[in-house]
Amino acid sequence: MSLPKVSIVIPSYKAVHFEACLRSAIGQTYLNTEILVSDNCPTEDIKDICARFPWVIYQRNTVIREDNVLSVLFSAKGKYIKPLFDDDLLHPFCIERMVSAMEMSPQNQLIFSASQVINSDNQRTDVRRPYEANGNLDGRDMQRSMALGMRNFVGEFSSIMFRRDKLWAIGYKDLFRIGRHDFTRGLADVAAYINLARDGQAFYIDEELTYFRHDPRLESNSNINANPYFGNCFSDYIDLLVVSHEAGVINTEELLALEAQVADVSARLHDVFVQMAPAHQRYRDYVATLRQV
């Protein structure tokens, strides 16, 4: 029985922890992988590291942030795609476990797992375990839970695996878009998960298969000081409620029940993030149109 190919794709910019990241991809127990590195580091450090591993597919890229991510995702040739960000790590069994879960059913469109948060010294600082057992989650229910709970329980891109054919069915321009809202600058990961699991299922593996590095000294989207769009990570949850209602994923009663919570969050973050007031106004305008019907 042949093993389906898995593309481990690494959009890279930060060189500090990159070699450890790359070695965690190389050191997988699963045997049929390709490793793609898309490098937009301002120095030659990442290129020099990759040169020591000639079987790694290396490409120099001039685009940044989400365009670098999209570029390497759509360069993948494997049946399954496993994103890995440049300072995160994979457990040696990560690919093996995720492929096994994916192969159980064609309905499994998105795989995610428990994860550990590590610091710059590889010390564990937190464990993310959204559920206490393996299991399926309908894609629609996943969107409902994320929208109504205003939370991302799947985690970062490094914690997922998905099908290449589903990515191409969604398309380059729509991976981070839901309805009329573009989530690229904020909840791009949440929008991608919702799109990838739509009309199918997500499957959760209750094992810590990935390690997300939180180092506030480095430039990353999770660093408020380095990401000028950090406020969108909060305001986008308000827009997610609206587009989820427009799609019929949540009902009017559920949307209106969160009115006070949305107002409270907007009030508390209004002076911190300029994105909050416009998002809150869009929500209020939308709610007002519903009440006129």
Secondary structure as UniProt FT lines:
FT   STRAND          6..12
FT   TURN            16..17
FT   HELIX           18..26
FT   STRAND          33..39
FT   HELIX           45..51
FT   TURN            54..55
FT   STRAND          57..60
FT   HELIX           65..73
FT   TURN            74..75
FT   STRAND          80..83
FT   TURN            86..87
FT   STRAND          89..90
FT   TURN            92..93
FT   HELIX           94..103
FT   TURN            106..107
FT   STRAND          108..118
FT   TURN            120..121
FT   STRAND          124..128
FT   STRAND          135..138
FT   HELIX           139..149
FT   HELIX           157..159
FT   STRAND          160..163
FT   HELIX           164..170
FT   TURN            172..176
FT   STRAND          177..178
FT   TURN            179..180
FT   STRAND          181..182
FT   TURN            184..185
FT   HELIX           188..197
FT   TURN            198..199
FT   STRAND          201..213
FT   TURN            216..217
FT   TURN            221..222
FT   TURN            224..226
FT   TURN            228..231
FT   HELIX           232..246
FT   TURN            247..248
FT   HELIX           252..257
FT   HELIX           259..269
FT   TURN            270..272
FT   TURN            274..275
FT   HELIX           276..292
//
